[in-house]
């Protein structure tokens, strides 16, 4: 990575503003149900504290749409951070107001404060110059460690970097190292697995990967657009009819590039989009009228497993079925188990596939699980991420 990190600057005694991604899931009581993103920020925070920095953290949570909304307060995050770090993390009552300015001004070396939800400020998502300046005025150094928002040009992700020396934290460094090396210099055979509902969400990624991979496995709802483009019957399965020509072009590109492109050969279908519904397994090329595909079937799992045997690098983004329904999570879960037992570099591109692996307790069996769904997709697509571009080069 050619961007400076916290290791490349002197932070002793300095106020350091750190953009984290604490956008964690919560239950109806506000309790955090998955603290993975908070844990992922700890190496950078701990490094700064150990090197006697005065640490000011900021993050968004949910979509408060520029208004103060107690439902989206970072209070539970401050409490969880205090528990994990074994020291008090004070929470400001605002983002750049009196409370934030006072707490920042009185910070001592090795102390830590968390600003309230940056999206309480209407200017955050507009990359407002005044808000960026106000955030910068709290600190002397800026560290971006929020890969999950690096594809957004907001005040706390890019704007503030115009006014302070800006470097990356260890999480962004790790993300770029794994996602970058998997694309630029993968150990082969290199296999990519793409799932999710829509081809349109992943056009750029498919095109990029077809220039890189040895095998591309396509599952999830997007597979039906490819199957229909080949003239197969897909019943009432999800399909983007305006992308059929594109699907045919991508299939042709795979063939001309010598890439093996695999689609499901059997499908777990249902009469409706629900868990409690009549279901059966059919061949993917002949899904009956009135039925829709909600998961890959056992023959597809076997086909994909055979393709993954011997792989040395695997990138996976997107579930292979509707895994929020227990009846239709099998494909996603079985592929996760197969990856967990591979002797390969396994990189999971965030989102629902990462959540499934977390739920199965297989996180430690994967080489890297990205914390950024949208950001990792855009990075794999080869797009420049504003939050990364804003950082100082080495």
C-alpha positions as MATLAB code, in Angstrom:
seq = 'XXXXXXXXXXXXXXXXXXXXXXXXXXXXXXXXXXXXXXXXXXXXXXXXXXXXXXXXXXXXXXXXXXXXXXXXXXXXXXXXXXXXXXXXXXXXXXXXXXXXXXXXXXXXXXXXXXXXXXXXXXXXXXXXXXXXXXXXXXXXXXXXXXXXXXXXXXXXXXXXXXXXXXXXXXXXXXXXXXXXXXXXXXXXXXXXXXXXXXXXXXXXXXXXXXXXXXXXXXXXXXXXXXXXXXXXXXXXXXXXXXXXXXXXXXXXXXXXXXXXXXXXXXXXXXXXXXXXXXXXXXXXXXXXXXXXXXXXXXXXXXXXXXXXXXXXXXXXXXXXXXXXXXXXXXXXXXXXXXXXXXXXXXXXXXXXXXXXXXXXXXXXXXXXXXXXXXXXXXXXXXXXXXXXXXXXXX';
ca = [
       0.000    0.000    0.000;
       1.439    3.363   -1.002;
      -0.502    5.343    1.611;
       0.995    6.493    4.897;
      -0.223    4.768    8.064;
      -0.161    5.769   11.731;
       3.304    4.172   11.901;
       4.640    6.835    9.527;
       3.908    9.866   11.733;
       4.683   11.006   15.252;
       1.497   10.943   17.343;
       2.976   11.429   20.835;
       1.075   14.134   22.699;
      -0.998   14.969   19.629;
      -4.768   15.074   19.290;
      -5.662   12.444   16.706;
      -9.099   12.312   15.078;
      -9.891    8.734   14.006;
     -12.757    7.960   11.636;
     -14.006    4.487   12.575;
     -16.866    2.384   11.269;
     -18.998    1.708   14.328;
     -22.168    1.163   12.296;
     -23.021   -1.972   14.272;
     -26.306   -3.928   14.358;
     -28.485   -3.516   17.450;
     -31.639   -5.164   18.784;
     -34.858   -3.309   19.677;
     -33.463   -2.400   23.118;
     -30.377   -0.787   21.543;
     -28.018   -3.572   22.655;
     -25.230   -4.330   20.163;
     -25.753   -7.765   18.570;
     -22.442   -7.958   16.676;
     -19.377   -5.997   17.874;
     -17.087   -7.145   15.031;
     -16.607   -3.645   13.615;
     -15.696   -2.257   17.032;
     -13.180   -5.052   17.627;
     -11.694   -4.424   14.158;
     -10.852   -0.825   15.166;
      -9.006   -1.817   18.360;
      -5.482   -2.315   16.894;
      -5.345    1.289   15.653;
      -6.923    2.733   18.814;
      -4.604    0.711   21.081;
      -1.536    1.749   19.083;
      -2.452    5.430   19.458;
      -3.093    5.101   23.193;
       0.172    3.192   23.739;
       2.015    5.958   21.900;
       0.516    8.633   24.169;
      -1.802   10.217   21.643;
      -4.962   12.065   22.677;
      -7.586   10.065   20.808;
     -10.826   11.486   19.379;
     -13.021    8.897   17.657;
     -15.890    9.571   15.275;
     -18.334    7.388   13.349;
     -21.820    7.199   11.921;
     -24.539    4.780   13.035;
     -27.624    4.137   10.948;
     -29.386    6.871    8.967;
     -30.489    9.714   11.248;
     -30.666   11.977    8.159;
     -28.944   15.020    9.624;
     -31.028   15.197   12.790;
     -30.395   14.248   16.406;
     -32.188   10.962   17.062;
     -31.541    9.072   20.347;
     -32.199    5.781   18.505;
     -28.899    6.305   16.661;
     -26.790    7.507   19.580;
     -23.282    6.081   19.908;
     -23.772    5.596   23.690;
     -23.858    1.756   23.358;
     -20.648    1.932   21.289;
     -18.906    4.087   23.932;
     -19.929    1.571   26.600;
     -18.700   -1.399   24.538;
     -15.406    0.351   23.758;
     -14.901    1.112   27.460;
     -15.423   -2.572   28.228;
     -13.075   -3.787   25.486;
     -10.304   -1.265   26.257;
     -10.611   -1.489   30.029;
     -10.718    2.316   30.322;
     -13.387    4.998   30.158;
     -14.405    6.238   26.714;
     -16.217    9.530   27.212;
     -19.057   10.319   24.805;
     -19.573   13.885   23.608;
     -23.182   15.076   23.427;
     -22.613   16.466   19.941;
     -20.279   16.280   16.935;
     -18.562   19.678   16.745;
     -20.511   21.623   19.389;
     -19.650   22.791   22.881;
     -19.451   19.295   24.395;
     -17.135   17.951   21.659;
     -14.884   21.033   21.770;
     -14.607   20.970   25.565;
     -13.809   17.238   25.782;
     -11.259   17.504   22.960;
      -9.598   20.566   24.496;
      -9.162   18.858   27.872;
      -7.921   15.486   26.612;
      -4.730   14.196   28.222;
      -2.202   11.798   26.690;
      -3.563    8.248   26.616;
      -7.177    9.420   27.021;
      -9.996    8.798   24.588;
     -13.272   10.462   23.645;
     -15.987    9.500   21.135;
     -17.963   12.166   19.284;
     -21.701   11.661   18.799;
     -23.009   10.248   15.520;
     -21.469   12.327   12.697;
     -24.677   11.885   10.684;
     -26.521   13.986   13.274;
     -24.924   16.805   11.245;
     -26.791   17.594    8.017;
     -23.490   18.558    6.365;
     -21.783   15.185    6.879;
     -23.111   13.364    3.810;
     -22.814   16.548    1.710;
     -19.084   16.808    2.520;
     -19.820   20.298    3.867;
     -16.701   22.473    4.055;
     -17.647   24.185    7.323;
     -18.300   20.861    9.050;
     -15.003   19.476    7.699;
     -13.144   22.506    9.094;
     -14.927   22.213   12.454;
     -13.987   18.529   12.747;
     -10.384   19.316   11.791;
     -10.204   22.064   14.431;
     -10.590   19.429   17.165;
      -7.328   17.642   16.270;
      -3.817   17.841   14.831;
      -3.748   14.564   12.876;
      -6.454   12.644   10.996;
      -6.563    8.838   10.725;
      -9.102    7.055    8.527;
      -9.747    3.486    9.648;
     -13.306    3.137    8.313;
     -12.996    1.007    5.200;
     -16.760    0.454    5.176;
     -17.304    4.137    4.314;
     -14.152    4.715    2.224;
     -16.266    4.767   -0.956;
     -18.195    7.808    0.366;
     -16.931   11.392    0.019;
     -18.279   12.752    3.321;
     -16.932   15.379    5.714;
     -15.562   12.803    8.154;
     -14.110   10.538    5.444;
     -12.568   12.978    2.947;
     -13.357   16.601    3.791;
     -11.401   16.697    7.035;
      -8.325   15.302    5.224;
      -7.986   18.641    3.397;
      -7.146   20.396    6.678;
      -5.034   17.861    8.630;
      -2.156   15.457    7.903;
      -4.170   12.363    6.891;
      -3.027    8.731    7.163;
      -4.634    5.301    7.328;
      -5.200    3.076   10.317;
      -4.298   -0.611   10.483;
      -7.726   -1.852    9.389;
      -7.661    0.036    6.083;
      -4.046   -1.050    5.603;
      -5.095   -4.685    6.072;
      -8.110   -4.357    3.749;
      -6.014   -2.880    0.928;
      -3.279   -5.446    1.456;
      -5.621   -8.445    1.111;
      -8.059   -7.101   -1.480;
      -5.224   -5.524   -3.471;
      -2.921   -8.553   -3.509;
      -5.816  -10.873   -4.372;
      -6.370   -8.864   -7.542;
      -2.853   -7.853   -8.499;
      -0.843  -10.952   -7.720;
      -3.063  -13.894   -6.733;
      -1.690  -17.347   -6.114;
      -3.374  -19.628   -8.648;
      -5.770  -21.265   -9.267;
      -7.802  -18.102   -8.468;
     -11.556  -18.649   -7.984;
     -14.170  -15.947   -7.391;
     -17.685  -16.585   -6.070;
     -20.336  -13.933   -6.643;
     -23.843  -14.054   -5.219;
     -26.563  -11.613   -4.292;
     -29.733  -10.597   -6.069;
     -28.752   -8.373   -8.983;
     -26.299   -8.517  -11.873;
     -26.519   -4.702  -12.075;
     -24.926   -4.389   -8.614;
     -21.876   -6.359   -9.749;
     -21.385   -5.652  -13.481;
     -18.058   -3.877  -12.923;
     -16.812   -6.556  -10.554;
     -17.699   -9.371  -12.971;
     -15.936   -7.596  -15.845;
     -12.838   -6.957  -13.725;
     -12.711  -10.510  -12.363;
     -13.072  -12.058  -15.829;
      -9.649  -10.541  -16.593;
      -8.149  -12.026  -13.413;
      -9.687  -15.338  -12.340;
      -9.371  -18.919  -13.527;
     -12.924  -19.802  -12.449;
     -15.960  -17.610  -11.717;
     -18.874  -19.120   -9.787;
     -22.175  -17.239   -9.968;
     -25.044  -18.010   -7.592;
     -27.799  -16.170   -5.769;
     -30.582  -14.303   -7.539;
     -28.229  -12.929  -10.180;
     -27.724  -16.442  -11.611;
     -31.281  -16.440  -13.022;
     -30.528  -13.506  -15.334;
     -27.640  -15.560  -16.777;
     -29.780  -18.701  -17.040;
     -32.619  -16.856  -18.809;
     -30.107  -15.218  -21.176;
     -29.234  -18.764  -22.327;
     -32.898  -19.471  -23.105;
     -33.704  -21.506  -19.985;
     -37.009  -21.505  -18.073;
     -36.649  -19.766  -14.684;
     -40.302  -19.657  -13.540;
     -40.975  -16.526  -11.508;
     -37.403  -16.282  -10.181;
     -35.873  -12.823   -9.812;
     -34.493  -11.618  -13.153;
     -33.268   -8.373  -14.679;
     -34.714   -8.590  -18.183;
     -32.883   -5.417  -19.207;
     -29.562   -7.152  -18.460;
     -30.039  -10.281  -20.605;
     -27.857   -8.973  -23.451;
     -25.181   -7.980  -20.938;
     -25.297  -11.461  -19.360;
     -24.741  -13.010  -22.799;
     -21.788  -10.645  -23.385;
     -20.241  -11.618  -20.036;
     -20.672  -15.332  -20.804;
     -18.958  -14.762  -24.164;
     -16.130  -12.794  -22.503;
     -15.556  -15.633  -20.032;
     -15.296  -18.094  -22.905;
     -12.892  -15.905  -24.902;
     -10.737  -15.328  -21.790;
     -10.571  -19.029  -21.037;
     -12.376  -18.498  -17.716;
     -14.577  -21.325  -16.481;
     -17.905  -19.658  -15.562;
     -20.149  -21.892  -13.471;
     -23.889  -21.423  -12.882;
     -26.115  -23.551  -10.607;
     -27.262  -26.829  -12.171;
     -30.065  -27.426   -9.661;
     -32.171  -25.017   -7.640;
     -34.179  -25.116   -4.411;
     -37.480  -23.554   -5.479;
     -40.607  -22.414   -3.656;
     -44.093  -21.225   -4.541;
     -43.501  -17.913   -2.775;
     -40.770  -15.742   -1.242;
     -41.144  -17.134    2.275;
     -39.710  -19.708    4.644;
     -43.053  -21.403    5.352;
     -43.960  -22.455    1.847;
     -44.123  -25.472   -0.461;
     -40.649  -26.237   -1.823;
     -38.745  -28.731   -3.964;
     -35.492  -29.181   -5.925;
     -35.472  -28.913   -9.710;
     -32.936  -28.569  -12.524;
     -31.895  -24.933  -12.903;
     -32.667  -24.955  -16.637;
     -36.312  -26.026  -16.109;
     -37.854  -24.119  -13.214;
     -41.628  -24.577  -13.510;
     -44.066  -21.690  -13.931;
     -45.264  -20.330  -10.588;
     -42.066  -21.379   -8.769;
     -39.055  -19.244   -7.864;
     -35.483  -20.174   -7.028;
     -34.381  -19.256   -3.500;
     -31.187  -21.331   -3.094;
     -28.754  -23.550   -4.972;
     -29.321  -27.304   -4.767;
     -27.071  -30.220   -3.699;
     -25.734  -30.885   -7.225;
     -24.678  -27.236   -7.531;
     -22.949  -27.405   -4.150;
     -21.032  -30.477   -5.384;
     -20.153  -28.746   -8.680;
     -18.877  -25.657   -6.856;
     -16.965  -27.772   -4.325;
     -15.146  -29.553   -7.148;
     -14.233  -26.175   -8.673;
     -12.855  -24.973   -5.343;
     -10.676  -28.042   -4.711;
      -7.068  -27.082   -5.245;
      -7.821  -23.340   -5.393;
      -5.084  -21.185   -3.855;
      -6.945  -17.847   -3.787;
     -10.715  -17.442   -3.332;
     -12.685  -14.192   -3.215;
     -16.361  -14.463   -2.211;
     -18.924  -11.664   -2.265;
     -22.653  -12.215   -1.862;
     -24.851  -15.063   -0.572;
     -25.873  -17.965   -2.804;
     -29.444  -18.121   -1.531;
     -31.958  -16.290    0.631;
     -30.079  -17.063    3.830;
     -32.364  -15.020    6.081;
     -34.804  -17.929    5.582;
     -33.531  -21.026    7.441;
     -34.893  -23.310    4.712;
     -32.863  -21.553    1.994;
     -29.530  -20.886    3.700;
     -28.013  -24.299    2.896;
     -26.058  -23.281   -0.207;
     -24.397  -20.299    1.438;
     -23.593  -22.264    4.598;
     -22.217  -25.307    2.751;
     -19.921  -23.171    0.583;
     -18.713  -21.411    3.764;
     -17.833  -24.808    5.291;
     -15.957  -25.816    2.115;
     -13.922  -22.573    2.192;
     -13.139  -23.071    5.889;
     -11.369  -26.327    5.019;
      -9.398  -25.103    2.005;
      -5.635  -24.696    2.038;
      -5.970  -21.320    0.328;
      -6.114  -17.562    0.863;
      -9.833  -16.960    1.437;
     -11.127  -13.400    1.259;
     -14.755  -12.643    2.107;
     -16.045   -9.363    0.718;
     -18.252   -8.196    3.555;
     -22.052   -7.984    3.647;
     -24.320  -11.021    3.915;
     -21.640  -13.606    3.112;
     -19.520  -12.231    5.971;
     -22.557  -12.266    8.294;
     -23.230  -15.934    7.461;
     -19.636  -16.899    8.220;
     -19.780  -14.974   11.486;
     -23.029  -16.714   12.460;
     -21.473  -20.110   11.748;
     -18.439  -19.333   13.909;
     -16.069  -19.793   10.965;
     -14.483  -16.307   10.933;
     -11.153  -17.559   12.256;
     -11.020  -20.124    9.421;
     -10.951  -17.396    6.750;
      -7.829  -15.431    5.819;
      -9.619  -12.098    5.702;
     -13.202  -10.912    6.149;
     -13.730   -7.414    4.782;
     -15.552   -4.900    6.968;
     -16.854   -3.030    3.923;
     -19.551   -4.481    1.675;
     -19.986   -1.595   -0.767;
     -16.396   -0.409   -0.403;
     -14.908   -3.852   -1.057;
     -17.135   -4.257   -4.131;
     -16.005   -0.902   -5.544;
     -12.372   -1.725   -4.747;
     -12.648   -5.122   -6.479;
     -14.201   -3.261   -9.405;
     -11.047   -1.159   -9.654;
     -12.706    2.111   -8.645;
     -10.794    4.720   -6.666;
     -12.227    5.128   -3.144;
     -12.446    8.806   -2.058;
     -11.605    7.989    1.572;
      -8.378    6.288    0.486;
      -7.437    8.824   -2.194;
      -7.594   11.622    0.404;
      -4.776   10.078    2.478;
      -1.112   11.075    2.160;
       1.101    8.981   -0.099;
       4.234    7.410    1.355;
];
